[in-house]
Amino acid sequence: MNIMNIVIKKAVDFDECIMEKIGKIFVEGFYDDALKYLSKDTEKLGKIFSCLLIPDYFYVAVIDNEIAGIASCVKKGQYCLKYDRKVFVKYLGILKGILAGFFSKLMFTNYLDFPLEINEETAIIEFVVTDKNFRKMGVASSIFNQLFEIPEYRHYVLEVIDANTPAIELYTKLGFKEIIRKEPSHKKYSGINYFVYMKYSKI
């Protein structure tokens, strides 16, 4: 299967059921690095994040009518993930839900203090995940190439953990350059040594 089979669409161009699929892929991609600290129940986590992720800012890769990958793209002042403690409580119960909501906010608010210059011509790319059944098929590259065509942006920045060597290699191949590394503020439970911040600029 080659890259010509991949179609990129915005999540809002699908029906509402798309968020269930995006939530599932999101959990698959971030479970080992972060979400396992919230709950061991991946099905419930999928339902939680299908409610919290904002479809307006997500791009979806489709191969043969199957969701192959996702990524979000926002500009300064926009957020692709909302925080609603009630959603966590609904699926995890009061105590676990409150704790999971608290730790989720800590884990996914790094971009609120993004250590790179962000202006109106800069896009923040987040939550890049390829479904396990479609890896090494050019899915992530196709999504990025679509994002690079958005005329209002000249610069793109992203965050990746240092242990995710395949992602760093891909981003470097696409033209991103590492700018800075930053230790997580809650290292004791995150298991992450550094967040790596990278930037791509159109010529």
N, C-alpha and C positions, 0 to 999 in steps of 0.2 A: 504494500500500500504506500503510495508516494504522497508528497506534500500537496499535490493537486486535488486530492480527495478531501482536503480539510476546508471547511467553511466556517468563518468566524461571524458570530452574530452577537448583538447585545441581549442581555437576559430579558429586557423588557419587550423584546420582539417575540418571545415565547408566551405560552399561557402560564398561569400561576403555578402549575405543577413543576415548572423548571426549578423553582427554589428548593424543592425537596431533593432533586438530583444534585443541585449545587451544594446543598448542605451536606449530603453524603460524601461527595468528592472532597469538600473542604475538610471534613473530619478525617478522611482517609489520608490526606496530605499532611495534616498537622497533629495527628494523634500522638505519634511517638515523641515529637519534640515538645509538645505543650498540652494537648487536650487530655492526655491520660491522667494528668494531675487533677482534672475536673471530675471525671467519671470514667469507669471502665466500660460502661454501657455505650457502645458506639452508635447503636440505633437511636437512643435517646439524645445523644449529642447531635446526631444528624438532624433530628427534629428541632432541637433548640436553635441551631445555627441557621436552619432554613427560615426561621422566624426573624433572626437578628441581622443577617446579611441583607444589604439593600440592593435590589436588582438594578436600579438605575446606573450603578457604577460597575457592573460586572459584564465581562465579555466571555463568550462561551464558544469553544471549538467543537464542531460537529463532524463526525465521520460516519457515513452510512446511517444517518439518523440516530446515532448514539452520541451522548455527551462525552467528549474525549478529554476536555480540560477547561480550566477557568483561570481568570485573572481579573483583578479590579484595577481601575484607573480613576484617580481623583485629582482635583486641583486643590490649591490652598483653601482651607476652610471647609472642605467637604470630607465626609467620613463614610466609608462603605460598610461599617459595622456599627449598629446601634446597641446600646446596653439597656436591657430591661430585666431587672431582677425577677419580675413576676414570671417570665418565661422559664428561667432556671428553676424556680420554685414549683412551677406547674409540672415539670417533668422529673425533677429530682427530689421533691419534698422540701419542706421549709428549711431545715438545717443545712442539708447538702446543697440545696439550691442557692441559699444566701452565700455560702462559702464559695461555691463554684462561680457565682456571678462576680464576687469580689476578686477572685484570682484571675478570672477571665479578663476583667478590666485592666488588671496589672499587666497581663501578658500581651494584650493587643492594643495598648495605647502608646507604644513607642513612637509612633509617627506624630503624636501630639508634641513631642520634643525632638523632632527630627534634626540631627546635627548637621544638616546641609542647608544651603541657601534655597529657599522656596519662594518663587515669585509667580506672577500671573501666567508666565510662559512655561512653568515647570509642572510636570505631572508626577504624581506618586503612584508607582505600580506596586500592588500588594497581592498577597494570597494567590500566587501562581502555583497551580497544581495540575498535573497531568494524571488522568485515570491510569491505574496500574496496567490495564489491558491495552493501552495505547501509547506506551512509552517508547522512545527512540523512533518516533514516526514524524518528528518535526512539529508536534502540536504546540509546544510552548513558543517555538520560533515563529510559527504562523501568527499566534496571538500578538507577540511583540511587534512583528512587522505591520500588523493592522494598527496597533496603537501608534507606531511611528508615523503613520499617515494622517493622524489627527492634526489639522492645520494650526490649531490654536497653541500647540505646544512646540517649544524648541528644545527643551531639556526634559529628561526623564530620570527620576531617582528611585532607588529601591533599597530594601533592607533584606539581608540573608544571613543565616547563622554560619559561622566559620566552618562548622563540620559538614555543611552541605556542599562538598566539593564539586559534584556534578553540576549543581545550579550555578556556582561561581564560574565554572569553566564555560557553561553555556552563555551566561551574561557577558563574560569577557569576549567570547566569540562574536556576540551580537554588537560589540562595540562599547560596552560599559567599562568604566575604569573605577577601581577601588579608590575611594577618597579618604575614608577614616574607619577605624574600628572602635567599638565602644563596649565596655563590659555591661552586662545586664544588671539592673539595680536589685533584682531578686534572684541572684545566682543560686541560692541554696536549693530552690525547688525547680528552677528552669532547666538545669543541666546544660546550659549554654555557656561557652567560654567568652565568645564575642559576637556582637552584631556587626556585620560588615555592610557598610553603606557605599553604594556604587552609583555612578552617574553616566548618562549617555547624552550627548548633544548632537543635534543635526548639523551637518556641514553647511 
